[in-house]
Amino acid sequence: MGFLSRVSSIAAPARLRAAANDGLWVDPASGYMASAWISSLSAAGVQVTPDLAMTLSAYYGGVTTIGMDLATLPLQVFKSQADGGKDRVRPVSGEAFGVGGISHLAYLLQWAPNLFQSSAEFRLSLIAQYLLRSICYAEIAPSPTTGFLDQLLPRHPDRVWGERLPSGRVRYKLTGEPGGPRYLTQDEMFVVRDLSMGGELNPVSRIQYGAQAIGSALATQAAAGKFFKSGMTAAKIATYKGEMEPEDEAALHASISRFAAGVENSFGLALIPDDVTISNLGVEPEKAQMMLAQEWGIREVARQLRLPNYKLGIKDAVGYASQVQAAVDYVIGCLRPTAVIFEQAIHNQLILLKDSYLAEHKLEALLRGDPAAQALYIKTLIEMRVMRPSEARLLLNMNPDPALDALSEGDMRPGQSGGQPTAPAQQAPPNGRALLRGMLALHDNAVRCLRRERAAVEKLAKKHPSDVEAWQAGLRDFFSDHAGFVSQTMRISIETARGYAAQHGSELELKGIVVHTDDWERYEADELSALAMDTERAAA
């Protein structure tokens, strides 16, 4: 036995040196397994476990922020349609028609997964365990009458251990049960796992991976507590002349400590004899800057949980646009990955007809706290004809209104107002300034087309300086593609654009790149602008 092994066996508590049971020791009082947490000793000398990490205010705040944001989002079940669309499954309690249907699963996920928790409470507990231990469990409790899914019962990860059987299937051992340990098959347990290097059933937690940073933050927090408990004062030294009896020395020490130590004794008044001198040992400025050290710990926690700093109270010197982008990054980089992992676990383990049904978190519900952003979001979707007003009213907990749908259908149609057809209005002549701006914009677009053409032709000339056939083939390929660009940029028909491109391509094949001069580009821009205007007038 090596020295470190002897030291660890002496230093470890007696209850952690008890006999192993299937490779795991189980505390008989709590039923919790002595897992790898006991080895997560940080370099700062602080033992790091998920529960200790939660005593760090930043970690508690980060876990509850992510957990509550996700747990309070609507989690809905949809039925896929053949055309790629989907219809929402109406959540109905199994008591209405018999436990086991997809509507009952939708009810469990949205409202009450078991008899003692709401959906938000249940999902918050699972997400917190997932973030702290990289795995979370819920027992799939069947109905005693039908045998189908009836409830989802959360199980503490420290009381569950997964093992792979020779058949390749997985079973889970539950400890801390009234009648002793019991086993569940993989069909009886809902499991969500975090990062796993090789498909392990019991992955390593981010707490263990981040034990060094978390341990340093916990040590800093403890040091700050001691610093403030001492009244934010330095250690003191008292010197006196002559000799003093031990009793008198102890009384002097107690008298000084009574007024110089502890927050409650700050700014106290101590009476000191003339022959006694008190001086400070001094506090290093770096040690006194506890706030900066604690901020470093908060940034480490934010990095581990993929949270923007402002979510944990750190206000970096950034502008409003950066804060808005950070909020978007929080949804995309933090909430969405976790939401997708839970959605896929639900799809793989709780839904039988996997080709027909799926579960989704409604991330759009985060806009409920920002009425202005929600209004702009709904307005944009209605104007883009993605959503009807009645569908928007459902998002706002309002009843559908077919009359508003009819009005919306005519709001953006020329010649109609409020859904009612009207006589075509006499078109007013264009304003001179507006006409000039349109002509200038059209000319700029023509110059863009010609500069693109010129750059491509010069590139082909350098690439094929003496190969005529390759030069001509390259021209045909470019102008075939360039016709689409001209059509889109100048807003002319593709046939007209192809005729324009064929003319230029033929001229270049015959005369070569010598035709490309500055004067040619200016004149051709005018010609292309006129061609676009003629086409527009003909269409009108």
C-alpha positions in Angstrom: 0.0 0.0 0.0 1.4 3.4 -1.0 1.8 6.4 1.2 -1.2 8.2 -0.3 -3.4 5.2 0.1 -2.5 4.8 3.7 -3.1 8.5 4.3 -6.5 8.5 2.6 -7.5 5.4 4.5 -6.7 7.0 7.8 -8.2 10.4 6.9 -11.4 9.1 5.4 -14.4 8.9 7.7 -15.1 5.4 9.1 -18.5 5.3 7.4 -16.8 5.7 4.0 -14.5 2.7 4.7 -17.4 0.3 5.2 -17.7 -2.8 3.2 -18.7 -2.3 -0.4 -21.9 -3.6 -1.8 -21.6 -4.4 -5.5 -18.8 -1.9 -5.7 -20.8 0.9 -4.0 -21.1 1.7 -0.3 -24.6 2.8 0.8 -25.2 4.9 3.9 -27.7 2.8 5.9 -29.2 6.0 7.5 -30.0 7.9 4.3 -29.7 5.3 1.6 -27.4 7.6 -0.5 -24.5 6.0 -2.3 -20.9 7.0 -1.6 -20.0 7.8 -5.2 -17.1 9.6 -6.7 -18.0 12.8 -4.9 -15.8 11.8 -2.0 -12.7 12.2 -4.2 -13.5 15.7 -5.6 -11.0 17.5 -3.4 -10.0 20.8 -5.0 -6.5 22.3 -4.9 -7.8 24.9 -2.5 -8.4 22.2 0.1 -12.2 22.4 -0.1 -14.3 19.3 -0.6 -16.6 19.8 -3.6 -19.9 18.1 -3.9 -23.2 19.1 -5.7 -24.7 20.1 -2.4 -21.7 22.2 -1.3 -21.6 23.8 -4.7 -25.2 25.0 -4.1 -24.0 26.9 -1.0 -22.2 29.1 -3.4 -24.7 31.8 -4.2 -23.6 32.1 -7.8 -24.1 28.4 -8.5 -27.4 28.3 -6.7 -28.5 31.4 -8.7 -27.3 29.9 -12.0 -29.0 26.5 -11.5 -32.3 28.0 -10.3 -32.2 30.5 -13.2 -31.9 27.9 -15.9 -34.2 25.5 -14.1 -37.0 28.0 -13.5 -36.8 29.4 -17.0 -37.1 26.0 -18.6 -39.5 24.5 -16.1 -42.0 27.4 -16.5 -42.0 27.1 -20.3 -45.0 25.3 -21.9 -44.0 21.7 -22.7 -46.4 20.5 -25.4 -46.9 17.4 -27.4 -47.6 17.5 -31.2 -48.8 15.1 -33.8 -46.8 15.2 -37.1 -48.6 15.7 -40.4 -47.7 14.2 -43.7 -47.1 17.7 -45.2 -44.5 18.5 -42.5 -46.9 20.4 -40.3 -48.0 19.5 -36.8 -51.2 19.6 -34.7 -51.0 20.1 -30.9 -52.3 17.2 -28.8 -54.9 18.4 -26.4 -53.8 17.5 -22.8 -56.5 15.4 -21.1 -56.1 13.6 -17.7 -56.1 9.8 -18.1 -59.1 9.6 -15.7 -61.3 10.9 -18.5 -60.7 8.0 -20.9 -58.3 5.6 -19.4 -54.6 5.9 -18.6 -52.0 5.4 -21.3 -53.0 7.6 -24.3 -50.9 10.3 -25.8 -53.3 12.9 -24.5 -52.6 11.6 -21.0 -48.8 12.0 -21.6 -49.4 15.6 -22.8 -51.4 16.2 -19.5 -48.5 14.8 -17.4 -45.9 17.0 -19.1 -47.9 20.2 -19.0 -49.8 20.0 -15.7 -49.2 17.2 -13.2 -46.8 14.3 -13.7 -47.7 12.8 -10.4 -50.0 13.2 -7.4 -47.8 15.5 -5.4 -46.0 17.8 -7.9 -47.0 20.3 -10.6 -45.2 20.1 -13.9 -43.1 23.1 -13.1 -42.0 21.6 -9.7 -41.3 18.2 -11.3 -39.2 19.6 -14.2 -37.4 22.1 -11.9 -36.2 19.2 -9.7 -35.1 17.1 -12.8 -33.3 20.1 -14.4 -31.5 20.9 -11.2 -30.3 17.3 -10.8 -29.2 17.3 -14.4 -27.2 20.5 -14.0 -25.6 19.4 -10.7 -25.1 15.6 -11.3 -25.2 15.4 -15.1 -28.0 12.9 -14.8 -31.6 12.8 -13.6 -34.2 10.0 -13.1 -37.9 9.6 -12.9 -39.6 6.3 -12.4 -42.3 5.4 -14.9 -45.1 4.3 -12.6 -47.7 2.2 -14.5 -51.4 2.1 -13.8 -52.4 -0.9 -11.7 -55.4 -1.5 -14.0 -54.1 -0.9 -17.5 -50.3 -1.2 -17.1 -49.7 2.0 -19.1 -47.9 5.1 -17.9 -49.7 6.7 -15.0 -47.2 8.9 -13.1 -43.6 10.1 -13.4 -41.9 9.9 -9.9 -38.6 11.8 -9.5 -35.7 9.7 -8.0 -32.6 11.2 -6.5 -29.5 10.4 -8.6 -27.5 9.5 -5.6 -29.9 6.6 -4.8 -29.8 5.2 -8.4 -27.1 3.3 -10.1 -27.3 2.0 -13.6 -25.6 -1.2 -14.8 -25.5 -2.9 -18.2 -26.6 -6.5 -18.3 -25.0 -9.2 -20.5 -28.0 -8.9 -22.9 -27.1 -5.3 -23.5 -30.1 -3.9 -21.7 -29.8 -1.7 -18.7 -31.2 -2.0 -15.2 -31.2 0.5 -12.4 -30.6 -0.3 -8.7 -32.6 1.9 -6.3 -31.4 2.2 -2.7 -33.0 3.7 0.3 -36.3 1.9 -0.3 -38.4 0.7 2.7 -38.0 -3.0 1.8 -34.4 -2.8 0.7 -32.9 -2.2 -2.7 -35.0 -2.9 -5.7 -34.3 -3.0 -9.5 -36.0 -1.3 -12.4 -35.6 -2.1 -16.1 -34.7 0.5 -18.7 -38.4 0.6 -19.7 -39.4 1.6 -16.1 -37.0 4.5 -15.8 -36.9 7.9 -17.5 -33.3 9.1 -17.7 -31.7 12.3 -19.1 -27.9 12.3 -19.3 -25.4 15.1 -19.8 -21.9 14.8 -21.4 -20.6 11.3 -21.6 -17.2 10.5 -23.1 -17.9 6.9 -24.0 -21.6 6.3 -23.5 -21.3 5.6 -19.8 -24.5 5.0 -17.9 -23.3 7.1 -15.0 -21.5 10.2 -16.5 -19.2 12.4 -14.7 -20.8 15.6 -13.4 -19.8 19.1 -14.4 -19.3 19.6 -10.7 -16.4 17.1 -10.7 -15.0 18.5 -13.9 -15.1 22.0 -12.4 -14.1 21.0 -8.9 -11.0 23.2 -9.0 -12.8 26.4 -9.9 -15.7 25.7 -7.6 -13.4 24.8 -4.7 -11.5 28.1 -5.1 -14.8 30.0 -5.2 -15.9 28.2 -2.0 -12.6 28.9 -0.3 -12.9 32.6 -1.3 -16.4 32.7 0.1 -15.2 31.2 3.4 -12.3 33.6 3.6 -14.6 36.5 3.0 -16.9 35.4 5.7 -14.0 35.1 8.2 -12.7 38.5 7.1 -16.1 40.2 7.8 -16.7 38.2 10.9 -13.5 39.7 12.4 -14.8 43.1 11.8 -12.7 43.7 8.7 -9.8 44.4 11.0 -6.2 43.1 10.9 -4.6 41.0 13.5 -3.3 43.0 16.4 -0.3 42.8 18.7 -0.2 44.2 22.2 3.2 44.9 23.9 3.8 46.0 27.4 6.8 46.9 29.6 7.8 44.9 32.6 6.2 41.7 33.7 2.5 40.7 34.0 0.9 37.9 35.8 -0.8 35.3 33.5 -4.2 36.2 35.0 -3.6 39.9 34.2 -2.4 39.0 30.7 -5.5 36.9 30.0 -7.7 39.7 31.3 -5.9 42.2 29.0 -6.3 39.9 26.0 -10.0 39.5 26.7 -10.5 43.2 27.1 -8.8 44.1 23.8 -10.6 41.2 21.9 -14.0 42.3 23.3 -13.7 45.7 21.5 -11.5 44.8 18.5 -12.8 41.6 17.2 -16.1 40.8 15.5 -18.5 42.9 13.4 -20.7 43.5 16.4 -17.8 45.2 18.2 -16.7 47.4 15.4 -16.1 51.1 16.4 -16.1 50.1 20.1 -14.1 51.9 22.8 -11.4 50.1 24.7 -9.5 51.5 27.7 -5.9 50.5 27.6 -3.3 51.1 30.4 -0.5 53.5 29.7 2.2 50.9 29.5 0.4 48.8 26.8 0.9 49.6 23.1 -1.4 48.1 20.5 -0.5 47.9 16.8 -1.8 46.2 13.7 0.0 43.4 12.0 -1.4 44.8 8.8 -3.6 43.5 6.0 -2.3 43.1 2.5 -4.4 45.1 0.0 -4.8 42.1 -2.2 -6.3 40.1 0.6 -8.7 42.8 1.4 -10.1 42.9 -2.2 -12.6 40.1 -1.5 -15.1 41.5 -3.9 -12.8 41.0 -6.9 -11.9 37.5 -5.9 -15.6 36.6 -5.5 -16.3 38.1 -8.9 -13.8 35.8 -10.4 -15.6 32.8 -8.9 -18.9 34.1 -10.3 -17.4 34.3 -13.8 -16.1 30.7 -13.5 -19.6 29.5 -12.5 -21.2 31.4 -15.5 -18.7 29.7 -17.8 -19.5 26.3 -16.5 -23.3 26.8 -16.8 -23.0 28.7 -20.1 -24.7 31.7 -18.6 -24.1 35.3 -19.6 -22.4 37.2 -16.8 -25.3 39.6 -16.3 -27.5 36.6 -15.3 -25.4 36.3 -12.1 -25.2 39.9 -11.3 -22.0 41.0 -13.1 -22.6 44.2 -15.0 -19.9 44.4 -17.6 -19.3 47.7 -19.4 -21.3 46.9 -22.5 -23.8 48.8 -24.6 -27.5 48.2 -24.9 -27.1 46.3 -28.1 -24.6 43.9 -26.5 -27.0 43.3 -23.6 -29.8 42.4 -26.0 -27.4 40.1 -27.9 -26.4 38.5 -24.6 -30.1 37.8 -23.9 -30.4 36.1 -27.3 -27.2 34.1 -26.7 -28.7 32.9 -23.3 -31.7 31.4 -25.1 -29.7 30.0 -28.0 -26.6 28.8 -26.2 -27.9 27.9 -22.7 -31.6 27.2 -22.7 -32.1 25.6 -26.1 -29.5 22.8 -25.9 -30.9 21.7 -22.5 -34.5 21.9 -23.8 -33.6 19.8 -26.9 -31.9 17.1 -24.8 -35.0 16.8 -22.6 -37.3 16.8 -25.7 -35.3 14.0 -27.3 -35.3 11.9 -24.0 -39.1 12.3 -23.8 -39.4 11.3 -27.5 -37.2 8.2 -27.1 -38.5 6.9 -23.7 -42.0 8.1 -23.2 -43.6 8.2 -26.7 -44.5 4.9 -28.3 -45.4 6.1 -31.8 -42.1 7.9 -32.4 -42.9 8.7 -36.1 -46.2 10.4 -35.3 -45.6 12.4 -32.1 -43.0 14.7 -30.6 -42.6 17.0 -27.6 -41.4 20.6 -27.7 -40.7 23.5 -25.3 -42.3 26.7 -26.4 -39.3 29.1 -26.1 -41.5 31.9 -27.5 -43.2 32.1 -24.1 -40.1 33.9 -22.8 -41.4 37.0 -24.5 -44.3 37.1 -22.1 -42.1 39.2 -19.8 -41.4 41.7 -22.6 -44.7 43.1 -24.0 -43.0 45.3 -26.6 -40.9 42.5 -28.0 -43.9 40.2 -28.0 -46.1 42.7 -29.8 -43.4 43.2 -32.5 -43.0 39.5 -32.8 -46.7 38.9 -33.3 -47.1 41.9 -35.7 -44.2 40.7 -37.9 -45.7 37.2 -38.1 -49.1 38.5 -39.0 -47.7 40.8 -41.7 -45.7 38.0 -43.1 -48.9 35.9 -43.3 -47.3 33.3 -41.0 -50.0 33.7 -38.3 -53.6 34.9 -38.2 -54.9 37.4 -35.6 -56.9 34.6 -34.0 -53.8 32.5 -33.5 -52.1 35.5 -32.0 -55.0 36.0 -29.6 -54.6 32.5 -28.3 -50.9 33.3 -27.4 -52.3 36.3 -25.4 -54.9 34.1 -23.6 -57.7 35.7 -25.6 -60.5 34.0 -27.6 -60.2 33.7 -31.4 -62.1 36.3 -33.4 -62.9 35.3 -37.0 -63.9 38.9 -37.8 -60.3 40.0 -37.2 -59.0 37.3 -39.5 -61.3 38.6 -42.3 -60.0 42.2 -41.7 -56.4 41.0 -41.7 -56.8 39.3 -45.1 -57.6 42.6 -46.8 -55.3 44.9 -44.8 -52.3 44.4 -47.0 -54.1 44.0 -50.4 -54.1 46.8 -52.9 -57.5 48.3 -53.5 -59.0 46.7 -50.3 -59.5 48.1 -46.8 -60.6 46.0 -43.8 -61.3 43.0 -46.0 -64.0 44.8 -48.1 -63.3 45.4 -51.9 -63.3 49.0 -53.0 -63.2 50.7 -56.4 -59.6 51.0 -57.7 -58.2 54.3 -56.6 -56.8 56.7 -59.2 -53.0 56.4 -58.9 -51.4 59.7 -58.1 -48.5 60.7 -60.3 -45.1 60.0 -58.8 -43.3 62.7 -56.9 -40.3 64.1 -58.7 -37.9 63.6 -55.9 -39.1 60.0 -55.4 -38.7 59.4 -59.1 -35.2 60.7 -59.0 -34.3 58.5 -56.1 -35.7 55.5 -57.9 -33.7 56.2 -61.0 -30.5 56.7 -59.1 -31.0 53.4 -57.2 -31.7 51.6 -60.5 -28.5 53.0 -62.0 -26.5 51.9 -58.9 -27.9 48.4 -59.4 -26.8 48.4 -63.0 -23.3 49.4 -62.0 -23.2 46.5 -59.5 -24.1 44.1 -62.3 -21.5 45.4 -64.6 -18.7 45.5 -62.0 -19.5 41.9 -61.1 -19.3 41.1 -64.9 -16.1 42.9 -65.3 -14.4 41.3 -62.3 -15.4 37.8 -63.5 -14.3 38.4 -67.1 -10.9 39.8 -66.0 -10.4 36.7 -63.8 -11.2 34.4 -66.7 -8.7 36.3 -69.0 -5.9 35.8 -66.5 -6.8 32.2 -66.0 -6.9 31.4 -69.7 -4.5 33.8 -71.4 -3.9 31.6 -74.5 -6.6 28.9 -74.3 -9.4 30.2 -76.5 -11.7 27.2 -76.0 -11.4 27.4 -72.2 -12.0 31.2 -72.3 -15.2 30.8 -74.3 -16.4 27.9 -72.1 -15.8 30.0 -69.0 -17.7 32.9 -70.5 -20.7 30.8 -71.3 -20.8 29.3 -67.8 -20.5 32.7 -66.1 -23.1 34.5 -68.3 -25.5 31.6 -67.8 -25.3 32.2 -64.1 -25.0 36.0 -64.4 -28.4 36.3 -66.1 -30.2 35.2 -62.9 -28.2 37.8 -60.9 -29.2 40.6 -63.4 -32.8 39.5 -63.4 -33.0 39.6 -59.6 -31.0 42.8 -59.2 -32.6 44.9 -62.0 -36.1 43.3 -61.5 -36.5 42.3 -65.1 -37.7 39.0 -66.5 -35.3 36.1 -66.8 -35.8 36.0 -70.6 -34.8 39.7 -70.9 -31.8 39.1 -68.7 -30.7 36.1 -70.7 -30.8 38.2 -73.9 -28.7 40.9 -72.3 -26.2 38.3 -71.0 -26.0 36.5 -74.4 -25.3 39.8 -76.2 -22.4 40.6 -73.9 -21.0 37.1 -73.9 -21.0 36.9 -77.7 -19.3 40.3 -78.0 -16.5 39.1 -75.6 -16.0 35.9 -77.4 -15.5 37.8 -80.7 -13.5 40.8 -79.5 -11.9 39.7 -76.3 -11.5 41.6 -73.1 -10.5 44.7 -75.0 -14.1 45.8 -75.1 -14.1 46.3 -71.3 -13.2 49.9 -70.8 -14.4 52.5 -68.3 -16.5 54.3 -70.9 -18.1 50.9 -71.8 -19.1 50.4 -68.2 -20.7 53.8 -67.9 -22.5 53.6 -71.2 -23.7 50.0 -70.5 -25.0 51.0 -67.1 -27.2 53.6 -68.7 -28.4 51.1 -71.3 -29.2 48.5 -68.6 -31.0 51.1 -66.5 -33.1 52.1 -69.6 -33.8 48.4 -70.4 -35.1 47.9 -66.8 -37.3 51.1 -67.0 -38.7 50.0 -70.4 -39.6 46.6 -69.0 -41.3 48.2 -66.0 -43.4 50.5 -68.2 -44.4 47.6 -70.4 -45.5 45.6 -67.4 -47.6 48.6 -66.1 
